[in-house]
Amino acid sequence: MRKITLITTGGTIEKTYDEQTGELANRRSIVQRMLSELRLEDTEVSVFELMSKDSLEMTEEDRAQVLEAVRASGACDEGRTTGIVVLHGTDTLALTGQHLLENLDSPRVPIVLTGAMRPFEMKQSDALQNLTEAIFAAGVLPPGVYCAAHGRVLPFPGVRKDPERGTFVKA
């Protein structure tokens, strides 16, 4: 049985549409709704709702909170989890991934960051695909820090968002 810890921070992947104001915003986590659409055999996903922010609003203190949540989830311990997924906004995902890489002492599980270019609630969203890929990757990769999106997994360091291509690439 794979035991995946999923930490939510908000970002485009979890933005919802408010019909009264016409605004797309991070109001609450919708990850349980996303997970309900997946068939995850032999996989237990524990969700930890850390924050609900657009990644452009994330501060160094927020990144420190993500680091502490990853540590508390068992990133450096034996047996508590088999992998960690961090849902994150794409604009600063690379900064958080680099922060985790630089500040985690010998992770014992894969830590996979993912997000979406289009919110889950919108047509042609990449949210469910990227979430599925991240959960799968967190269950099979060796220990380390990664970004999973659009059919690829990229190890840190050197991951960056390519706005022209609408995906992540190695720098």
Salt bridges, closest charged atoms under 4 A:
ASP18 OD2 - ARG27 NH2 3.49
GLU23 OE1 - ARG27 NH2 3.38
GLU41 OE2 - ARG39 NE 2.81
ASP54 OD2 - LYS15 NZ 2.70
GLU60 OE2 - ARG63 NE 3.23
ASP62 OD2 - LYS53 NZ 2.56
GLU68 OE2 - ARG71 NH1 2.61
ASP77 OD2 - ARG80 NH1 2.78
GLU78 OE1 - ARG108 NH1 2.96
ASP91 OD1 - LYS161 NZ 2.96
GLU121 OE2 - ARG33 NH2 3.09
ASP126 OD2 - HIS150 NE2 2.58
